Amino acid sequence: MRKISLFYPGKMIHSGLRITLVVSMAALITLANGYATNEVLNPGFESGKVEWYLFVPPESQEKSCQYNLSNRESHSGKTCAEISSEDFARFGLSYKRRLFVNSGERYRIIAWIKADSGAAVKNSTQGFLIRFVLTQGKADAPKSPAIFIGLNGNVTIESLIDGTKLRGLAAPLPTEWTKVEAVVEIPVVKEGVDGMQMSLCGQNTRGTLWIDDVSIEKVSESTPLSPVGDNFLRP
């Protein structure tokens, strides 16, 4: 079998070496820019429950909320997260680590979700959303807003001081794997921000949700932002 080579002035480069060089150069450019690196550890739950825990606020403590792993419903790999509630509840899967960020930086957020066919959402509530709380040190940043991403990828920013009064009609929970994706910008907070904490939430949801392949990647300042407004939850 004849080897295929590429000719460049003064050099003969084997095609396999050429491909390796191109791939390596692309990887070096990515690393140099600091982008396209997933900040989330154990994003597909292949290492079990490591890095994740179930958050259940006081009003939902009696709703039998649970966090398990499933090897039957994964989007990719062998495992995904499974969160469930026996009654309508507010609960979520929270990432243990605080992500270090600065105001003005942009991030692409991705999570894949799927609901059991019997899952339900209370009327005029959100069903599912991704929430980010801004932090300063190990505490919530004073007077800071929270960032919410709805099923349709739209974004809203609400004050935690006044309470989160999310508006809009709930998008139906998908019964096939669905990609929730948005690009968000870390807002400027007068007292300063140095991190954010992520939760993937069932909002007034009953039944089972599966979550897989969670990703947070820093992107360039020229990356277009996702729509922001009060109607981010409308289908």
C-alpha contacts under 8 A as a table, 3 or more apart, distances in Angstrom:
res1	aa1	res2	aa2	distance
3	K	14	H	7.82
4	I	14	H	6.58
4	I	15	S	6.20
5	S	12	M	6.50
5	S	13	I	5.67
5	S	14	H	4.42
5	S	15	S	5.29
6	L	12	M	6.00
6	L	13	I	5.22
6	L	14	H	6.10
6	L	15	S	6.10
7	F	11	K	6.33
7	F	12	M	4.95
7	F	13	I	6.36
8	Y	11	K	5.17
8	Y	12	M	6.15
8	Y	13	I	7.38
13	I	17	L	6.73
13	I	18	R	6.40
14	H	17	L	5.33
14	H	18	R	6.24
15	S	18	R	4.94
15	S	19	I	6.30
16	G	19	I	5.27
16	G	20	T	6.35
17	L	20	T	5.03
17	L	21	L	6.14
18	R	21	L	5.15
18	R	22	V	6.28
19	I	22	V	5.17
19	I	23	V	6.21
20	T	23	V	5.22
20	T	24	S	6.04
21	L	24	S	5.10
21	L	25	M	6.04
22	V	25	M	5.17
22	V	26	A	6.26
23	V	26	A	5.18
23	V	27	A	6.26
24	S	27	A	5.07
24	S	28	L	6.23
25	M	28	L	5.06
25	M	29	I	6.24
26	A	29	I	5.15
26	A	30	T	6.23
27	A	30	T	5.11
27	A	31	L	6.23
28	L	31	L	5.11
28	L	32	A	6.02
29	I	32	A	5.05
29	I	33	N	6.24
30	T	33	N	5.32
30	T	34	G	6.22
30	T	35	Y	5.89
30	T	36	A	6.65
31	L	34	G	5.03
31	L	35	Y	6.76
34	G	37	T	7.24
34	G	218	K	7.42
35	Y	217	E	6.58
35	Y	218	K	5.22
35	Y	219	V	5.51
35	Y	220	S	7.38
36	A	217	E	5.47
36	A	218	K	6.45
36	A	219	V	6.92
37	T	216	I	7.92
37	T	217	E	5.53
37	T	218	K	7.17
38	N	41	L	7.87
38	N	215	S	5.57
38	N	216	I	5.34
38	N	217	E	5.00
39	E	99	L	7.56
39	E	215	S	6.95
39	E	216	I	5.40
39	E	217	E	6.13
40	V	43	P	5.63
40	V	214	V	7.07
40	V	215	S	5.98
40	V	216	I	6.23
41	L	51	E	6.90
42	N	45	F	5.28
42	N	46	E	6.55
42	N	47	S	6.16
42	N	50	V	6.86
42	N	51	E	6.79
43	P	46	E	7.89
43	P	212	D	6.98
43	P	213	D	5.17
43	P	214	V	4.85
43	P	215	S	6.55
44	G	76	S	7.54
44	G	77	G	7.34
44	G	79	T	6.89
44	G	80	C	6.07
44	G	81	A	7.98
44	G	212	D	5.13
44	G	213	D	4.51
44	G	214	V	6.60
45	F	48	G	5.18
45	F	49	K	6.36
45	F	50	V	7.50
45	F	69	L	7.79
45	F	79	T	5.92
45	F	80	C	5.47
45	F	81	A	6.43
45	F	212	D	7.14
45	F	213	D	7.98
46	E	77	G	7.16
46	E	78	K	6.75
46	E	79	T	5.56
46	E	80	C	7.36
47	S	50	V	6.18
48	G	69	L	7.11
48	G	79	T	7.93
49	K	52	W	5.65
49	K	53	Y	7.26
49	K	69	L	7.48
51	E	95	Y	5.98
51	E	96	K	5.22
51	E	97	R	7.00
52	W	93	L	6.61
52	W	94	S	5.67
52	W	95	Y	4.80
52	W	96	K	5.56
53	Y	67	Y	7.58
53	Y	93	L	5.81
53	Y	94	S	5.43
53	Y	95	Y	6.72
53	Y	96	K	6.91
54	L	66	Q	7.20
54	L	67	Y	5.93
54	L	91	F	7.41
54	L	92	G	5.88
54	L	93	L	4.83
54	L	94	S	6.14
55	F	91	F	5.73
55	F	92	G	5.13
55	F	93	L	6.00
55	F	94	S	6.23
56	V	60	S	6.09
56	V	61	Q	6.21
56	V	65	C	7.30
56	V	90	R	6.87
56	V	91	F	4.69
56	V	92	G	6.63
57	P	60	S	5.68
57	P	61	Q	6.55
57	P	90	R	7.08
57	P	91	F	6.77
58	P	61	Q	5.33
59	E	62	E	7.56
59	E	89	A	7.98
59	E	90	R	7.93
60	S	63	K	5.38
60	S	65	C	7.76
60	S	89	A	5.37
60	S	90	R	6.10
60	S	91	F	7.17
61	Q	64	S	6.92
61	Q	65	C	7.40
62	E	65	C	7.96
63	K	85	S	6.05
63	K	86	E	5.84
63	K	87	D	5.45
63	K	88	F	7.33
63	K	89	A	6.40
64	S	85	S	5.59
64	S	86	E	5.79
64	S	87	D	7.62
65	C	83	I	7.25
65	C	84	S	5.53
65	C	85	S	4.29
65	C	86	E	6.88
65	C	89	A	7.84
65	C	91	F	7.15
66	Q	83	I	5.53
66	Q	84	S	5.33
66	Q	85	S	6.47
67	Y	81	A	7.23
67	Y	82	E	5.78
67	Y	83	I	4.58
67	Y	84	S	6.80
67	Y	93	L	7.68
68	N	81	A	6.13
68	N	82	E	5.02
68	N	83	I	6.30
69	L	79	T	6.61
69	L	80	C	5.81
69	L	81	A	4.74
69	L	82	E	5.39
70	S	73	E	6.13
70	S	74	S	6.93
70	S	79	T	5.55
70	S	80	C	5.41
70	S	81	A	6.17
70	S	82	E	6.17
71	N	74	S	6.21
71	N	78	K	5.53
71	N	79	T	4.57
71	N	80	C	6.64
72	R	78	K	7.84
72	R	79	T	7.46
73	E	79	T	7.48
73	E	80	C	6.88
73	E	210	W	7.35
74	S	77	G	6.60
74	S	78	K	6.15
74	S	79	T	5.20
74	S	80	C	4.83
74	S	210	W	7.84
74	S	212	D	6.73
75	H	80	C	7.19
75	H	112	W	7.38
75	H	177	W	6.72
75	H	212	D	6.13
75	H	213	D	7.42
76	S	79	T	7.51
76	S	212	D	7.53
76	S	213	D	7.39
80	C	210	W	6.64
80	C	211	I	5.96
80	C	212	D	5.08
81	A	210	W	5.55
81	A	211	I	5.09
81	A	212	D	6.32
82	E	208	T	6.82
82	E	209	L	5.78
82	E	210	W	4.54
82	E	211	I	6.44
83	I	92	G	7.63
83	I	93	L	7.42
83	I	208	T	5.79
83	I	209	L	5.38
83	I	210	W	6.45
84	S	206	R	7.05
84	S	207	G	5.30
84	S	208	T	4.23
84	S	209	L	6.16
85	S	88	F	6.94
85	S	89	A	6.65
85	S	205	T	7.38
85	S	206	R	5.30
85	S	207	G	5.33
85	S	208	T	6.75
86	E	206	R	5.94
86	E	207	G	6.11
87	D	205	T	7.46
87	D	206	R	5.00
87	D	207	G	7.36
88	F	121	V	7.25
88	F	122	K	7.09
88	F	204	N	4.91
88	F	205	T	4.82
88	F	206	R	4.48
89	A	202	G	7.38
89	A	203	Q	6.57
89	A	204	N	4.54
89	A	205	T	5.49
89	A	206	R	6.50
90	R	201	C	7.24
90	R	202	G	5.72
90	R	203	Q	4.67
90	R	204	N	5.03
90	R	205	T	6.76
91	F	201	C	5.76
91	F	202	G	5.42
91	F	203	Q	6.72
92	G	199	S	6.06
92	G	200	L	5.33
92	G	201	C	3.95
92	G	202	G	5.71
93	L	199	S	5.48
93	L	200	L	5.14
93	L	201	C	6.32
94	S	197	Q	7.92
94	S	198	M	5.94
94	S	199	S	4.14
94	S	200	L	6.36
95	Y	98	R	7.79
95	Y	197	Q	6.93
95	Y	198	M	5.62
95	Y	199	S	6.17
96	K	197	Q	7.85
97	R	197	Q	7.13
98	R	195	G	6.11
98	R	196	M	5.75
98	R	197	Q	5.18
98	R	198	M	7.95
99	L	195	G	5.22
99	L	196	M	5.32
99	L	197	Q	6.44
100	F	194	D	5.71
100	F	195	G	4.17
100	F	196	M	6.64
101	V	105	E	7.07
101	V	186	I	7.55
101	V	193	V	7.46
101	V	194	D	5.25
101	V	195	G	4.76
101	V	196	M	6.85
102	N	105	E	5.87
102	N	186	I	6.68
102	N	193	V	6.27
102	N	194	D	5.49
102	N	195	G	7.06
103	S	185	E	7.52
103	S	186	I	4.75
103	S	187	P	5.33
103	S	188	V	5.12
103	S	189	V	7.60
103	S	193	V	6.60
103	S	194	D	7.85
104	G	185	E	5.82
104	G	186	I	5.24
104	G	187	P	6.20
104	G	188	V	6.91
105	E	185	E	5.63
105	E	186	I	5.61
105	E	218	K	7.50
105	E	219	V	7.88
105	E	220	S	7.94
105	E	221	E	6.82
106	R	183	V	6.68
106	R	184	V	5.54
106	R	185	E	4.36
106	R	186	I	6.42
106	R	218	K	5.97
106	R	219	V	5.61
106	R	220	S	6.68
106	R	221	E	6.21
106	R	223	T	7.67
107	Y	183	V	5.48
107	Y	184	V	5.51
107	Y	185	E	6.51
107	Y	216	I	6.43
107	Y	217	E	5.40
107	Y	218	K	4.39
107	Y	219	V	5.44
108	R	181	E	7.19
108	R	182	A	5.78
108	R	183	V	4.34
108	R	184	V	6.59
108	R	215	S	7.74
108	R	216	I	5.71
108	R	217	E	5.19
108	R	218	K	6.33
108	R	219	V	6.56
109	I	180	V	7.93
109	I	181	E	5.51
109	I	182	A	5.35
109	I	183	V	6.15
109	I	184	V	7.67
109	I	214	V	7.76
109	I	215	S	5.76
109	I	216	I	4.76
109	I	217	E	6.74
110	I	179	K	6.87
110	I	180	V	5.64
110	I	181	E	4.50
110	I	182	A	6.83
110	I	213	D	7.65
110	I	214	V	5.62
110	I	215	S	4.95
110	I	216	I	6.54
111	A	179	K	5.96
111	A	180	V	5.31
111	A	181	E	6.69
111	A	211	I	7.06
111	A	212	D	6.43
111	A	213	D	5.82
111	A	214	V	4.37
111	A	215	S	6.36
112	W	177	W	6.29
112	W	178	T	5.43
112	W	179	K	4.54
112	W	180	V	6.02
112	W	211	I	5.75
112	W	212	D	5.24
112	W	213	D	5.99
112	W	214	V	6.80
113	I	174	P	7.63
113	I	177	W	5.54
113	I	178	T	5.40
113	I	179	K	6.63
113	I	180	V	7.42
113	I	209	L	6.97
113	I	210	W	5.56
113	I	211	I	4.64
113	I	212	D	6.51
114	K	173	L	7.40
114	K	174	P	5.60
114	K	175	T	5.30
114	K	176	E	5.45
114	K	177	W	4.75
114	K	178	T	6.28
114	K	209	L	5.80
114	K	210	W	5.15
114	K	211	I	6.72
115	A	119	A	6.25
115	A	173	L	6.04
115	A	174	P	5.72
115	A	175	T	4.81
115	A	176	E	7.26
115	A	207	G	7.92
115	A	208	T	5.90
115	A	209	L	4.47
115	A	210	W	6.17
116	D	119	A	5.34
116	D	175	T	5.95
116	D	207	G	6.88
116	D	208	T	5.43
116	D	209	L	6.37
117	S	175	T	5.91
118	G	207	G	6.39
118	G	208	T	7.90
119	A	173	L	7.63
119	A	205	T	7.19
119	A	206	R	5.52
119	A	207	G	4.21
119	A	208	T	5.96
119	A	209	L	7.74
120	A	127	G	7.96
120	A	173	L	7.63
120	A	205	T	5.81
120	A	206	R	5.24
120	A	207	G	6.51
121	V	125	T	7.01
121	V	126	Q	7.57
121	V	127	G	5.34
121	V	170	A	7.76
121	V	172	P	7.99
121	V	173	L	7.88
121	V	203	Q	7.73
121	V	204	N	5.93
121	V	205	T	4.63
121	V	206	R	6.39
122	K	125	T	5.76
122	K	127	G	7.54
122	K	204	N	5.78
122	K	205	T	6.67
123	N	169	L	7.89
123	N	170	A	7.41
124	S	168	G	6.96
124	S	169	L	5.20
124	S	170	A	5.96
125	T	167	R	7.86
125	T	168	G	7.68
125	T	169	L	6.57
125	T	170	A	5.45
125	T	203	Q	6.88
125	T	204	N	6.57
126	Q	129	L	7.04
126	Q	150	G	7.82
126	Q	166	L	7.73
126	Q	168	G	7.76
126	Q	169	L	6.97
126	Q	170	A	4.56
126	Q	171	A	7.14
126	Q	203	Q	5.54
126	Q	204	N	7.18
126	Q	233	L	6.71
127	G	170	A	5.98
127	G	171	A	7.15
127	G	172	P	7.57
127	G	173	L	6.81
127	G	202	G	5.64
127	G	203	Q	4.68
127	G	204	N	6.07
127	G	205	T	5.53
128	F	150	G	6.83
128	F	151	L	6.59
128	F	173	L	7.45
128	F	200	L	7.55
128	F	201	C	5.60
128	F	202	G	4.72
128	F	203	Q	5.59
128	F	205	T	7.75
129	L	148	F	6.51
129	L	149	I	5.49
129	L	150	G	4.82
129	L	151	L	6.31
129	L	200	L	6.14
129	L	201	C	5.39
129	L	202	G	6.84
129	L	203	Q	7.33
130	I	148	F	5.62
130	I	149	I	5.00
130	I	150	G	6.73
130	I	198	M	7.28
130	I	199	S	5.91
130	I	200	L	4.57
130	I	201	C	6.01
131	R	146	A	6.99
131	R	147	I	5.71
131	R	148	F	4.63
131	R	149	I	6.53
131	R	198	M	5.76
131	R	199	S	5.21
131	R	200	L	6.31
131	R	201	C	7.16
132	F	146	A	5.66
132	F	147	I	5.01
132	F	148	F	6.48
132	F	196	M	6.10
132	F	197	Q	5.43
132	F	198	M	4.65
132	F	199	S	6.53
133	V	140	D	6.95
133	V	145	P	7.31
133	V	146	A	4.87
133	V	147	I	6.69
133	V	196	M	5.46
133	V	197	Q	5.22
133	V	198	M	6.70
134	L	140	D	5.98
134	L	141	A	5.71
134	L	144	S	6.54
134	L	145	P	7.13
134	L	146	A	6.43
134	L	193	V	6.53
134	L	194	D	7.77
134	L	195	G	5.90
134	L	196	M	4.31
134	L	197	Q	6.48
135	T	138	K	6.72
135	T	139	A	5.59
135	T	140	D	4.19
135	T	141	A	4.31
135	T	193	V	5.84
135	T	194	D	6.19
135	T	195	G	4.92
135	T	196	M	5.28
135	T	197	Q	7.20
136	Q	139	A	5.65
136	Q	140	D	5.91
136	Q	141	A	4.63
136	Q	142	P	7.83
136	Q	192	G	6.81
136	Q	193	V	5.17
136	Q	194	D	5.31
136	Q	195	G	6.28
137	G	140	D	7.89
137	G	141	A	7.97
137	G	194	D	6.88
137	G	195	G	7.51
140	D	144	S	7.64
141	A	144	S	5.48
141	A	191	E	7.26
141	A	192	G	7.07
141	A	193	V	6.21
142	P	191	E	6.53
143	K	159	S	7.41
143	K	160	L	7.23
143	K	161	I	6.21
143	K	189	V	7.71
143	K	191	E	7.84
144	S	159	S	6.44
144	S	160	L	6.70
144	S	161	I	7.68
144	S	189	V	6.14
145	P	157	I	6.10
145	P	158	E	5.17
145	P	159	S	4.18
145	P	160	L	5.58
145	P	161	I	7.88
146	A	157	I	5.65
146	A	158	E	5.47
146	A	159	S	6.21
146	A	160	L	6.35
147	I	155	V	7.10
147	I	156	T	6.07
147	I	157	I	4.74
147	I	158	E	6.76
148	F	155	V	5.62
148	F	156	T	5.31
148	F	157	I	6.27
148	F	158	E	7.94
149	I	153	G	5.88
149	I	154	N	5.83
149	I	155	V	4.67
149	I	156	T	6.71
149	I	182	A	7.01
149	I	232	F	7.55
150	G	153	G	5.34
150	G	154	N	5.64
150	G	155	V	6.43
150	G	180	V	7.64
150	G	232	F	6.05
150	G	233	L	5.23
151	L	154	N	7.54
151	L	171	A	6.59
151	L	180	V	5.72
151	L	233	L	6.80
151	L	235	P	7.91
152	N	171	A	7.62
152	N	180	V	6.76
152	N	181	E	7.95
152	N	232	F	7.27
152	N	233	L	6.81
152	N	234	R	7.56
152	N	235	P	6.27
153	G	180	V	5.79
153	G	181	E	5.24
153	G	182	A	5.12
153	G	226	S	6.99
153	G	227	P	7.93
153	G	232	F	7.50
154	N	182	A	6.84
154	N	226	S	5.93
154	N	227	P	5.16
154	N	228	V	6.07
154	N	229	G	7.67
154	N	232	F	4.53
154	N	233	L	7.01
155	V	182	A	7.46
155	V	184	V	7.66
155	V	226	S	6.59
155	V	227	P	5.99
155	V	228	V	4.65
155	V	229	G	6.49
155	V	232	F	5.54
156	T	228	V	5.30
156	T	229	G	5.29
156	T	230	D	6.19
156	T	232	F	6.29
157	I	228	V	7.68
157	I	229	G	7.78
158	E	163	G	7.73
158	E	164	T	5.79
158	E	165	K	7.55
158	E	166	L	7.86
159	S	162	D	5.63
159	S	163	G	6.23
159	S	164	T	6.35
160	L	163	G	4.88
160	L	164	T	6.02
166	L	230	D	7.43
167	R	230	D	6.01
167	R	231	N	6.51
167	R	233	L	7.19
168	G	230	D	7.01
168	G	231	N	5.24
168	G	232	F	7.03
168	G	233	L	5.29
168	G	234	R	5.43
169	L	233	L	6.00
169	L	234	R	5.04
169	L	235	P	7.52
170	A	233	L	5.85
170	A	234	R	6.18
170	A	235	P	7.34
171	A	233	L	6.34
171	A	234	R	5.97
171	A	235	P	5.00
172	P	235	P	7.85
174	P	177	W	7.03
174	P	178	T	6.62
182	A	225	L	7.51
182	A	226	S	5.52
183	V	223	T	7.80
183	V	224	P	7.20
183	V	225	L	5.04
183	V	226	S	5.26
184	V	225	L	5.85
184	V	226	S	6.52
185	E	225	L	7.25
188	V	192	G	7.30
188	V	193	V	7.57
189	V	192	G	5.17
189	V	193	V	6.37
202	G	205	T	5.42
202	G	209	L	7.94
211	I	214	V	7.83
219	V	223	T	6.54
220	S	223	T	5.56
227	P	232	F	7.63
228	V	232	F	6.85
229	G	232	F	5.87
230	D	233	L	7.86
231	N	234	R	5.65
